[in-house]
Amino acid sequence: MKRLRWLFIIAIVLKISSINVSASSDVDTILNEQEKVIEYDNIQSAVDEILIDNSEVKIDFRETLNKVITGNLDLNINDIFTMILNNVFIEVRNNINLIIELIAIALIAAVFTNFTNAFNNKYVGEVGYFVVFLLMSTIILKSYNILNDIAVKVLTNLQTFIETLVPSLFAATALSGNYTSTILYSQIMLIIIGIVENIILKYVVPFVYIIIILEIINSITEENILSKMVELFKTIVNWGIKTIVIIFAGVLAIQSFTTPVIDGIANKSVKVAVSAIPFVGTTLSGVADTVLGCAVLIKNGIGIVALIIIIIICLIPIIKILVVSLLYKFASAIIQPISDKRIVNCLSSIGDICFILLGIVVITAFLFIITITIILSATSITAYIR
């Protein structure tokens, strides 16, 4: 490990000597040289493909990064708030037919219930209820399939973007003198990507679909024979996702207290050794500080742009899932005074399950956000120690 560290430091020094700087102050030249480690084309291709269906937002990674580095990034809060409201109204308008259909079905079910009570013909009422419930189940499954596809797509997009971002982010992290942190945090990031791909996408999201099926089956009869199983499965999903976040946030937080200090001490030792070189030691030490400082700036810039893109990727899908979830809860509240309690409970539970799907998307995005934030914060400590 020590040999690798010294080889890395020597490579940094050689890189420094190859950069044409005037009196160690040509920051623009240093930034341009260091930006060569960023795979702009790969990242931009991934971003363009991910946002191909989003006509409202187009982002140029290189341009945005340059604005962040130079401090010229302008985020208009009013425009963002307006865009969110517009998308909420669009989703409500697009899904208004869903709530109309559900309320209409609930009214039909109420007619059959009243017919049963009026003529004491339970058989006819139950047959009518089953027919109506079958129609409602078809609408629910069709609606949830759309939400499921949205969730899978946004999780896949997050995974694709982070996979494309990782090489550039950690190359810049390494150039900033965070050798130990680069090795550790890159491994943690790859583990998180693997969890999203191999656990959340393959097992957790399909498991939520099973909960939907069980809830529909449970609502067929008045006995609620599967209610406890549905509650158990909901608890498993909720606590499973939360546990993943807690574990990784804890690991990242703990490591942030140690690895940056190790890198900072190593860099400071090298700086002292370089300063001792006769005639050119002080100059090289100053150049090294400038180069490593510029690398920190690029690293933080990449991280900030990544956070912005993650929010853009998730924002509209989250709004879509949230609106449909609220519509289910709204429909159950509207029909409660007039319809069969089984339909009311079913729609309310479907809304809760949609919120679970929403939680999976939000928590996964939050996991990436908090990981990148901790990495940026922890690896910036090295500069102060240096």
C-alpha positions as CSV (number, residue, x, y, z in Angstrom):
1,M,0.0,0.0,0.0
2,K,2.8,2.4,0.9
3,R,4.6,1.7,-2.4
4,L,1.4,2.4,-4.3
5,R,1.0,5.6,-2.4
6,W,4.5,6.8,-3.3
7,L,4.1,5.8,-6.9
8,F,0.9,7.8,-7.0
9,I,2.6,10.9,-5.4
10,I,5.4,10.6,-7.9
11,A,2.9,10.5,-10.7
12,I,1.3,13.7,-9.4
13,V,4.7,15.5,-9.2
14,L,5.5,14.4,-12.8
15,K,2.1,15.6,-13.9
16,I,2.8,18.9,-12.1
17,S,6.1,19.4,-14.0
18,S,4.4,18.8,-17.3
19,I,1.9,21.6,-16.9
20,N,2.9,25.0,-18.2
21,V,2.2,27.5,-15.5
22,S,3.4,31.0,-15.1
23,A,4.7,31.6,-11.5
24,S,2.6,28.8,-10.3
25,S,-0.6,30.9,-10.7
26,D,-2.1,30.0,-14.0
27,V,-5.1,28.3,-12.5
28,D,-7.1,28.1,-15.8
29,T,-4.3,26.1,-17.4
30,I,-4.2,23.7,-14.5
31,L,-7.9,23.3,-14.5
32,N,-7.9,22.6,-18.3
33,E,-5.2,20.0,-17.9
34,Q,-6.9,18.2,-15.0
35,E,-10.3,18.2,-16.8
36,K,-8.8,15.8,-19.3
37,V,-9.5,13.0,-16.7
38,I,-13.3,13.7,-17.1
39,E,-15.0,11.4,-19.6
40,Y,-17.3,14.2,-20.8
41,D,-18.5,12.3,-23.9
42,N,-19.6,9.2,-21.9
43,I,-21.3,11.2,-19.2
44,Q,-23.1,13.4,-21.7
45,S,-24.3,10.5,-23.8
46,A,-25.7,8.8,-20.6
47,V,-27.4,12.1,-19.5
48,D,-28.9,12.7,-23.0
49,E,-30.2,9.1,-23.2
50,I,-31.7,9.4,-19.7
51,L,-33.4,12.7,-20.3
52,I,-34.6,11.9,-23.8
53,D,-38.2,11.9,-22.7
54,N,-37.9,15.0,-20.6
55,S,-38.4,17.9,-23.0
56,E,-38.4,20.5,-20.2
57,V,-34.9,19.9,-19.0
58,K,-31.7,19.6,-21.1
59,I,-28.4,19.8,-19.4
60,D,-24.9,20.1,-20.7
61,F,-22.5,18.4,-18.3
62,R,-19.3,20.3,-19.4
63,E,-21.0,23.7,-19.4
64,T,-22.7,23.1,-16.1
65,L,-19.5,22.0,-14.5
66,N,-17.6,25.0,-15.8
67,K,-20.4,27.3,-14.3
68,V,-20.1,25.5,-11.0
69,I,-16.3,25.9,-11.0
70,T,-16.4,29.5,-11.9
71,G,-19.3,30.3,-9.6
72,N,-21.6,31.3,-12.4
73,L,-24.3,28.7,-11.9
74,D,-27.7,30.3,-11.6
75,L,-30.5,28.3,-10.2
76,N,-33.8,30.1,-10.3
77,I,-36.0,28.8,-7.5
78,N,-39.1,30.4,-8.9
79,D,-38.6,28.5,-12.2
80,I,-38.0,25.3,-10.4
81,F,-41.1,25.7,-8.2
82,T,-43.2,26.6,-11.3
83,M,-42.0,23.5,-13.1
84,I,-42.9,21.3,-10.2
85,L,-46.4,22.8,-10.0
86,N,-46.9,22.4,-13.7
87,N,-45.9,18.8,-13.6
88,V,-48.3,18.2,-10.6
89,F,-51.2,19.7,-12.6
90,I,-50.2,17.7,-15.7
91,E,-50.2,14.4,-13.7
92,V,-53.5,15.2,-12.1
93,R,-55.1,15.9,-15.5
94,N,-53.6,12.8,-17.0
95,N,-54.9,10.6,-14.2
96,I,-58.3,12.2,-13.7
97,N,-59.9,9.4,-15.7
98,L,-58.5,7.0,-13.1
99,I,-60.3,8.5,-10.2
100,I,-63.5,8.9,-12.2
101,E,-63.4,5.2,-13.2
102,L,-62.8,4.1,-9.6
103,I,-65.6,6.3,-8.2
104,A,-68.0,5.1,-10.9
105,I,-67.1,1.5,-10.1
106,A,-67.6,2.2,-6.4
107,L,-71.1,3.7,-7.1
108,I,-72.0,0.6,-9.1
109,A,-70.9,-1.6,-6.2
110,A,-73.0,0.5,-3.9
111,V,-76.0,-0.1,-6.1
112,F,-75.5,-3.9,-5.8
113,T,-75.1,-3.6,-2.0
114,N,-78.4,-1.6,-1.7
115,F,-80.1,-4.1,-4.0
116,T,-79.1,-6.9,-1.7
117,N,-80.3,-5.1,1.3
118,A,-83.6,-4.2,-0.3
119,F,-84.5,-7.6,-1.6
120,N,-82.6,-9.8,0.8
121,N,-81.0,-11.5,-2.1
122,K,-77.4,-11.8,-1.0
123,Y,-76.4,-14.1,-3.8
124,V,-77.2,-11.6,-6.5
125,G,-75.5,-8.8,-4.6
126,E,-72.3,-10.9,-4.1
127,V,-72.2,-11.9,-7.8
128,G,-72.6,-8.2,-8.8
129,Y,-69.9,-7.2,-6.3
130,F,-67.4,-9.8,-7.7
131,V,-68.0,-8.6,-11.3
132,V,-67.5,-5.0,-10.2
133,F,-64.4,-5.9,-8.2
134,L,-62.9,-7.8,-11.1
135,L,-63.3,-4.6,-13.2
136,M,-61.7,-2.5,-10.5
137,S,-58.8,-4.9,-10.1
138,T,-58.1,-4.7,-13.8
139,I,-57.9,-0.9,-13.6
140,I,-55.7,-1.1,-10.5
141,L,-53.2,-3.5,-12.0
142,K,-53.1,-1.5,-15.2
143,S,-52.4,1.7,-13.2
144,Y,-49.8,0.0,-11.0
145,N,-48.0,-1.5,-14.0
146,I,-47.4,2.0,-15.3
147,L,-46.1,3.1,-11.9
148,N,-43.9,0.0,-11.7
149,D,-42.4,0.8,-15.1
150,I,-41.7,4.3,-14.0
151,A,-40.0,3.2,-10.8
152,V,-37.9,0.6,-12.7
153,K,-36.9,3.1,-15.3
154,V,-35.8,5.8,-12.9
155,L,-33.8,3.3,-10.8
156,T,-32.1,2.0,-13.9
157,N,-31.4,5.5,-15.0
158,L,-29.8,6.3,-11.7
159,Q,-27.7,3.2,-11.9
160,T,-26.6,4.0,-15.4
161,F,-25.7,7.6,-14.6
162,I,-23.7,6.7,-11.5
163,E,-21.8,3.9,-13.3
164,T,-20.8,6.5,-16.0
165,L,-19.9,9.1,-13.4
166,V,-17.8,7.0,-11.1
167,P,-14.6,6.9,-13.2
168,S,-14.4,10.7,-13.6
169,L,-15.4,11.4,-10.0
170,F,-12.8,9.2,-8.4
171,A,-10.1,10.2,-10.9
172,A,-10.6,13.7,-9.8
173,T,-10.7,12.5,-6.2
174,A,-7.3,10.8,-6.7
175,L,-5.8,13.8,-8.3
176,S,-6.8,15.9,-5.3
177,G,-4.5,13.8,-3.2
178,N,-7.2,11.5,-1.7
179,Y,-5.6,8.2,-2.6
180,T,-6.9,6.1,0.3
181,S,-10.3,7.7,0.1
182,T,-10.5,7.0,-3.6
183,I,-9.9,3.2,-3.1
184,L,-12.4,3.0,-0.2
185,Y,-15.2,5.2,-1.5
186,S,-15.1,3.8,-5.0
187,Q,-15.6,0.3,-3.6
188,I,-18.5,1.5,-1.5
189,M,-20.1,3.2,-4.5
190,L,-19.8,0.0,-6.6
191,I,-21.4,-2.0,-3.8
192,I,-24.3,0.4,-3.7
193,I,-24.7,0.2,-7.5
194,G,-24.7,-3.6,-7.2
195,I,-27.4,-3.5,-4.5
196,V,-29.6,-1.3,-6.7
197,E,-29.1,-3.7,-9.6
198,N,-29.2,-7.0,-7.9
199,I,-31.5,-6.5,-4.9
200,I,-33.7,-3.5,-5.3
201,L,-34.5,-3.9,-9.1
202,K,-34.6,-7.7,-9.1
203,Y,-36.3,-8.5,-5.8
204,V,-37.7,-5.5,-3.9
205,V,-39.7,-3.9,-6.7
206,P,-41.2,-7.2,-7.9
207,F,-42.0,-8.0,-4.2
208,V,-44.1,-4.8,-4.0
209,Y,-46.1,-6.1,-7.0
210,I,-46.8,-9.3,-5.0
211,I,-48.1,-7.2,-2.2
212,I,-50.5,-5.5,-4.6
213,I,-51.8,-8.9,-5.7
214,L,-52.2,-10.1,-2.1
215,E,-54.1,-6.9,-1.2
216,I,-56.5,-7.4,-4.1
217,I,-57.1,-11.0,-3.1
218,N,-57.6,-10.0,0.5
219,S,-60.3,-7.5,-0.5
220,I,-62.5,-10.1,-2.3
221,T,-64.0,-11.4,0.9
222,E,-65.0,-9.7,4.2
223,E,-62.8,-11.9,6.3
224,N,-59.5,-10.2,5.4
225,I,-57.7,-13.5,5.5
226,L,-54.4,-12.1,4.1
227,S,-54.4,-8.7,6.0
228,K,-51.6,-9.7,8.4
229,M,-49.5,-11.1,5.6
230,V,-49.8,-7.9,3.7
231,E,-48.8,-5.9,6.7
232,L,-45.8,-8.2,7.3
233,F,-44.6,-7.8,3.7
234,K,-45.1,-4.0,3.9
235,T,-43.0,-3.9,7.0
236,I,-40.3,-6.1,5.5
237,V,-39.9,-3.8,2.5
238,N,-40.0,-0.6,4.5
239,W,-37.4,-1.7,7.0
240,G,-35.3,-3.5,4.5
241,I,-34.8,-0.3,2.4
242,K,-34.3,1.9,5.5
243,T,-31.7,-0.6,6.9
244,I,-29.7,-0.4,3.7
245,V,-29.5,3.4,3.9
246,I,-28.7,3.4,7.6
247,I,-25.9,0.8,7.2
248,F,-24.2,2.6,4.3
249,A,-24.7,6.1,5.8
250,G,-23.1,4.8,9.0
251,V,-20.1,3.2,7.2
252,L,-19.5,6.3,5.1
253,A,-19.8,8.6,8.2
254,I,-17.3,6.4,10.2
255,Q,-14.8,6.2,7.3
256,S,-15.0,10.0,6.8
257,F,-13.3,10.4,10.2
258,T,-10.3,8.4,9.3
259,T,-9.4,8.1,5.6
260,P,-9.2,11.9,4.9
261,V,-6.8,12.3,7.8
262,I,-4.6,9.5,6.5
263,D,-4.5,11.2,3.1
264,G,-3.9,14.6,4.6
265,I,-1.0,13.5,6.7
266,A,0.6,11.7,3.7
267,N,0.2,14.7,1.5
268,K,1.6,17.0,4.2
269,S,4.7,14.7,4.6
270,V,5.3,14.8,0.9
271,K,4.9,18.6,0.9
272,V,7.5,18.9,3.6
273,A,9.9,16.6,1.7
274,V,9.4,18.5,-1.5
275,S,10.0,21.9,0.2
276,A,13.4,20.6,1.4
277,I,14.7,20.3,-2.1
278,P,17.3,22.9,-2.7
279,F,16.5,25.9,-4.9
280,V,13.2,24.6,-6.3
281,G,11.6,23.1,-3.3
282,T,9.5,26.1,-2.3
283,T,8.3,26.6,-5.9
284,L,7.4,22.9,-6.4
285,S,5.5,23.0,-3.1
286,G,3.5,26.0,-4.2
287,V,2.7,24.4,-7.5
288,A,1.7,21.2,-5.8
289,D,-0.7,23.1,-3.6
290,T,-2.2,24.9,-6.6
291,V,-2.6,21.7,-8.6
292,L,-4.2,19.7,-5.7
293,G,-6.4,22.7,-4.9
294,C,-7.7,22.8,-8.5
295,A,-8.3,19.1,-8.4
296,V,-10.4,19.6,-5.2
297,L,-12.4,22.2,-7.1
298,I,-13.0,19.9,-10.1
299,K,-14.0,17.0,-7.8
300,N,-16.5,19.1,-5.9
301,G,-17.8,20.5,-9.2
302,I,-18.4,17.1,-10.6
303,G,-20.2,16.1,-7.4
304,I,-22.4,19.1,-7.4
305,V,-23.4,18.6,-11.0
306,A,-24.0,14.9,-10.3
307,L,-26.4,15.9,-7.4
308,I,-28.3,18.2,-9.7
309,I,-28.7,15.5,-12.4
310,I,-29.8,13.0,-9.8
311,I,-32.6,15.3,-8.7
312,I,-33.6,16.0,-12.3
313,I,-33.7,12.3,-13.1
314,C,-35.9,11.6,-10.1
315,L,-38.1,14.7,-9.8
316,I,-40.8,14.0,-12.5
317,P,-41.1,10.2,-11.8
318,I,-41.5,11.0,-8.1
319,I,-44.3,13.5,-8.9
320,K,-46.0,10.9,-11.1
321,I,-46.0,8.2,-8.4
322,L,-46.9,10.7,-5.7
323,V,-50.0,12.0,-7.6
324,V,-51.4,8.6,-8.3
325,S,-50.8,7.5,-4.7
326,L,-52.7,10.5,-3.5
327,L,-55.5,9.9,-6.0
328,Y,-56.0,6.4,-4.6
329,K,-56.3,7.8,-1.1
330,F,-58.6,10.6,-2.3
331,A,-60.8,8.1,-4.1
332,S,-61.1,5.9,-1.0
333,A,-62.1,8.9,1.1
334,I,-64.7,10.1,-1.4
335,I,-66.4,6.7,-1.7
336,Q,-66.3,5.7,1.9
337,P,-69.8,7.0,2.8
338,I,-71.5,5.2,-0.2
339,S,-69.6,2.1,-1.2
340,D,-68.7,-1.3,0.1
341,K,-66.1,-1.1,2.8
342,R,-64.0,-3.8,1.0
343,I,-63.5,-1.5,-2.0
344,V,-62.8,1.5,0.3
345,N,-60.1,-0.5,2.2
346,C,-58.7,-1.9,-1.0
347,L,-58.2,1.5,-2.6
348,S,-56.7,2.9,0.6
349,S,-54.3,0.0,0.9
350,I,-53.3,0.3,-2.8
351,G,-52.5,4.0,-2.1
352,D,-50.3,2.9,0.8
353,I,-48.5,0.4,-1.4
354,C,-47.9,3.0,-4.1
355,F,-46.4,5.1,-1.4
356,I,-44.0,2.2,-0.6
357,L,-43.0,2.2,-4.2
358,L,-42.4,5.9,-4.0
359,G,-40.4,5.4,-0.9
360,I,-38.1,2.9,-2.7
361,V,-37.4,5.5,-5.4
362,V,-36.9,8.3,-3.0
363,I,-34.7,6.3,-0.6
364,T,-32.5,5.0,-3.4
365,A,-32.0,8.5,-4.8
366,F,-31.3,9.7,-1.3
367,L,-28.7,6.9,-0.8
368,F,-26.8,8.1,-3.9
369,I,-27.1,11.8,-2.8
370,I,-25.9,11.2,0.7
371,T,-23.0,9.0,-0.6
372,I,-21.8,11.7,-3.0
373,T,-22.3,14.4,-0.4
374,I,-20.2,12.5,2.3
375,I,-17.5,11.8,-0.3
376,L,-17.2,15.4,-1.3
377,S,-17.2,16.6,2.3
378,A,-14.8,14.0,3.6
379,T,-12.3,14.3,0.7
380,S,-12.2,18.1,1.1
381,I,-10.9,17.7,4.7
382,T,-7.5,16.6,3.2
383,A,-6.9,20.1,1.8
384,Y,-7.2,21.7,5.3
385,I,-4.8,19.1,6.8
386,R,-2.4,19.6,3.9
